[in-house]
Amino acid sequence: MKRKKNDFINAPVFPGGLKALRLFIQQNLVYPKAALEAKIGGKVFIKYVVNESGEVLSTKVIHGLGYGCDEEAERVVKLLKFNVKKTRGLKLKHNKSIKINFNFAQAAQARIKQSAMPISQLNYTTVKSKKMPQKEDKESGGYGYEIRF
């Protein structure tokens, strides 16, 4: 006997699917400074409620790490926006859960790369000096340059 697909309740879907959801979280997640200093990493499990318009109403940390990771995970989850199809004209709230991974090794590597980047870039141009070179330079055939920033 074949089982019929139950289409009575339409679950909320993130636009672009699971890959887009992972990418969104990766781009918006900021590793907390306290967790970096304490070398904390792991997973934060969060339950959240999505309303009929696809917005996240509330979040609750089920299993956290502390050191600011729980608050950061909740902040990112509250940014999510889902596509929700109406279910026979009813306005439903959907309970969902997600785990967000805080990878200490990856965050530390990114921090090292950031510190290796130059803070500011210095550009300069060289212009032939309009001042006449001194007699010593004139005899040796040297040129005078000034650098403008």
DRENDO-1510 file (C-alpha; in Angstrom, 1 decimal, always signed):
<recs>
REC; n; res; u; v; w
REC; 1; MET; +0.0; +0.0; +0.0 .
REC; 2; LYS; +1.4; +3.4; -1.0 .
REC; 3; ARG; +1.4; +6.2; +1.4 .
REC; 4; LYS; -0.1; +9.6; +0.3 .
REC; 5; LYS; +2.0; +12.7; +0.6 .
REC; 6; ASN; +0.5; +14.9; +3.3 .
REC; 7; ASP; +0.3; +18.5; +1.8 .
REC; 8; PHE; -2.0; +19.8; +4.5 .
REC; 9; ILE; +0.7; +21.9; +6.2 .
REC; 10; ASN; +3.1; +23.9; +4.1 .
REC; 11; ALA; +6.4; +24.4; +6.0 .
REC; 12; PRO; +8.3; +27.6; +5.6 .
REC; 13; VAL; +11.3; +27.5; +3.2 .
REC; 14; PHE; +14.3; +29.8; +3.1 .
REC; 15; PRO; +14.7; +31.4; -0.3 .
REC; 16; GLY; +17.4; +29.5; -2.2 .
REC; 17; GLY; +17.2; +26.4; +0.0 .
REC; 18; LEU; +19.6; +24.9; +2.5 .
REC; 19; LYS; +22.8; +26.1; +0.8 .
REC; 20; ALA; +21.5; +29.7; +0.7 .
REC; 21; LEU; +20.6; +29.4; +4.4 .
REC; 22; ARG; +24.1; +28.2; +5.3 .
REC; 23; LEU; +25.7; +31.0; +3.2 .
REC; 24; PHE; +23.5; +33.6; +4.9 .
REC; 25; ILE; +24.5; +32.4; +8.4 .
REC; 26; GLN; +28.2; +32.3; +7.4 .
REC; 27; GLN; +28.1; +35.8; +6.0 .
REC; 28; ASN; +26.2; +37.4; +9.0 .
REC; 29; LEU; +27.7; +35.5; +11.9 .
REC; 30; VAL; +30.3; +37.4; +13.9 .
REC; 31; TYR; +32.5; +35.4; +16.2 .
REC; 32; PRO; +32.2; +37.0; +19.7 .
REC; 33; LYS; +35.4; +38.5; +21.1 .
REC; 34; ALA; +35.0; +36.8; +24.5 .
REC; 35; ALA; +34.7; +33.4; +22.8 .
REC; 36; LEU; +37.8; +34.0; +20.7 .
REC; 37; GLU; +39.8; +35.0; +23.8 .
REC; 38; ALA; +38.6; +32.0; +25.8 .
REC; 39; LYS; +39.2; +29.7; +22.7 .
REC; 40; ILE; +35.6; +28.5; +22.8 .
REC; 41; GLY; +34.0; +26.6; +19.9 .
REC; 42; GLY; +31.1; +24.3; +19.4 .
REC; 43; LYS; +27.4; +24.2; +18.4 .
REC; 44; VAL; +24.5; +26.3; +19.6 .
REC; 45; PHE; +21.0; +24.7; +19.2 .
REC; 46; ILE; +18.1; +27.1; +18.8 .
REC; 47; LYS; +14.4; +26.7; +18.5 .
REC; 48; TYR; +12.5; +29.5; +16.9 .
REC; 49; VAL; +9.0; +30.4; +15.7 .
REC; 50; VAL; +8.2; +31.6; +12.2 .
REC; 51; ASN; +4.9; +33.5; +11.7 .
REC; 52; GLU; +2.6; +33.4; +8.6 .
REC; 53; SER; +4.6; +36.2; +6.9 .
REC; 54; GLY; +7.9; +34.4; +7.2 .
REC; 55; GLU; +9.4; +36.4; +10.0 .
REC; 56; VAL; +11.1; +34.9; +13.1 .
REC; 57; LEU; +9.0; +35.9; +16.1 .
REC; 58; SER; +10.9; +34.4; +19.0 .
REC; 59; THR; +14.0; +32.3; +19.7 .
REC; 60; LYS; +15.1; +30.1; +22.5 .
REC; 61; VAL; +18.6; +28.6; +23.1 .
REC; 62; ILE; +18.2; +24.9; +23.9 .
REC; 63; HIS; +22.0; +24.1; +24.2 .
REC; 64; GLY; +24.4; +27.0; +24.3 .
REC; 65; LEU; +28.1; +27.7; +24.7 .
REC; 66; GLY; +28.2; +31.0; +26.6 .
REC; 67; TYR; +30.8; +33.7; +26.0 .
REC; 68; GLY; +28.4; +35.6; +23.7 .
REC; 69; CYS; +27.9; +32.8; +21.3 .
REC; 70; ASP; +24.3; +32.2; +22.3 .
REC; 71; GLU; +23.3; +35.8; +21.9 .
REC; 72; GLU; +25.1; +36.0; +18.5 .
REC; 73; ALA; +23.3; +32.9; +17.3 .
REC; 74; GLU; +19.9; +34.3; +18.3 .
REC; 75; ARG; +20.7; +37.6; +16.6 .
REC; 76; VAL; +21.5; +35.8; +13.3 .
REC; 77; VAL; +18.4; +33.6; +13.5 .
REC; 78; LYS; +16.2; +36.7; +14.0 .
REC; 79; LEU; +17.5; +38.1; +10.7 .
REC; 80; LEU; +16.2; +35.1; +8.8 .
REC; 81; LYS; +13.2; +35.6; +6.4 .
REC; 82; PHE; +11.3; +32.6; +5.1 .
REC; 83; ASN; +8.8; +32.0; +2.2 .
REC; 84; VAL; +5.6; +30.6; +3.6 .
REC; 85; LYS; +2.7; +29.3; +1.6 .
REC; 86; LYS; -0.8; +29.6; +3.0 .
REC; 87; THR; -2.3; +26.4; +4.3 .
REC; 88; ARG; -6.0; +26.4; +3.3 .
REC; 89; GLY; -6.3; +30.1; +4.3 .
REC; 90; LEU; -5.1; +29.5; +7.8 .
REC; 91; LYS; -2.5; +31.7; +9.5 .
REC; 92; LEU; -0.1; +29.3; +11.2 .
REC; 93; LYS; +3.0; +29.6; +13.3 .
REC; 94; HIS; +5.8; +27.1; +12.6 .
REC; 95; ASN; +8.2; +25.8; +15.2 .
REC; 96; LYS; +11.7; +25.1; +13.7 .
REC; 97; SER; +15.1; +24.4; +15.1 .
REC; 98; ILE; +18.6; +25.0; +13.9 .
REC; 99; LYS; +22.2; +24.4; +15.0 .
REC; 100; ILE; +24.8; +27.0; +14.4 .
REC; 101; ASN; +28.4; +26.0; +14.5 .
REC; 102; PHE; +31.1; +28.3; +16.0 .
REC; 103; ASN; +34.4; +27.0; +14.6 .
REC; 104; PHE; +37.2; +28.4; +16.7 .
REC; 105; ALA; +40.0; +27.2; +14.4 .
REC; 106; GLN; +38.4; +28.8; +11.3 .
REC; 107; ALA; +37.7; +32.1; +13.2 .
REC; 108; ALA; +41.3; +32.2; +14.6 .
REC; 109; GLN; +42.6; +31.7; +11.1 .
REC; 110; ALA; +40.4; +34.5; +9.7 .
REC; 111; ARG; +41.6; +36.8; +12.5 .
REC; 112; ILE; +45.2; +36.0; +11.6 .
REC; 113; LYS; +44.5; +36.9; +8.0 .
REC; 114; GLN; +42.9; +40.1; +9.0 .
REC; 115; SER; +45.8; +41.2; +11.2 .
REC; 116; ALA; +48.2; +40.5; +8.3 .
REC; 117; MET; +46.3; +42.8; +6.0 .
REC; 118; PRO; +47.6; +46.4; +5.8 .
REC; 119; ILE; +45.7; +48.9; +7.9 .
REC; 120; SER; +45.9; +51.6; +5.3 .
REC; 121; GLN; +47.3; +51.8; +1.8 .
REC; 122; LEU; +49.8; +54.4; +1.0 .
REC; 123; ASN; +50.0; +55.8; -2.5 .
REC; 124; TYR; +52.5; +58.3; -3.8 .
REC; 125; THR; +53.7; +59.8; -7.0 .
REC; 126; THR; +57.1; +61.1; -7.9 .
REC; 127; VAL; +57.5; +64.4; -9.7 .
REC; 128; LYS; +60.7; +65.8; -11.1 .
REC; 129; SER; +61.8; +68.7; -8.8 .
REC; 130; LYS; +61.6; +72.1; -10.2 .
REC; 131; LYS; +64.4; +73.3; -8.0 .
REC; 132; MET; +67.8; +73.4; -9.6 .
REC; 133; PRO; +70.1; +70.8; -8.3 .
REC; 134; GLN; +73.2; +72.0; -6.5 .
REC; 135; LYS; +76.5; +72.2; -8.3 .
REC; 136; GLU; +77.7; +68.8; -7.1 .
REC; 137; ASP; +74.6; +67.0; -8.4 .
REC; 138; LYS; +74.8; +68.9; -11.7 .
REC; 139; GLU; +78.3; +67.8; -12.4 .
REC; 140; SER; +77.5; +64.1; -11.5 .
REC; 141; GLY; +74.3; +64.3; -13.7 .
REC; 142; GLY; +72.0; +63.4; -10.8 .
REC; 143; TYR; +68.3; +64.4; -10.5 .
REC; 144; GLY; +66.3; +65.7; -7.6 .
REC; 145; TYR; +62.9; +64.3; -6.8 .
REC; 146; GLU; +60.2; +65.2; -4.4 .
REC; 147; ILE; +57.5; +62.8; -3.2 .
REC; 148; ARG; +54.0; +64.1; -2.7 .
REC; 149; PHE; +51.4; +62.3; -0.7 .
</recs>
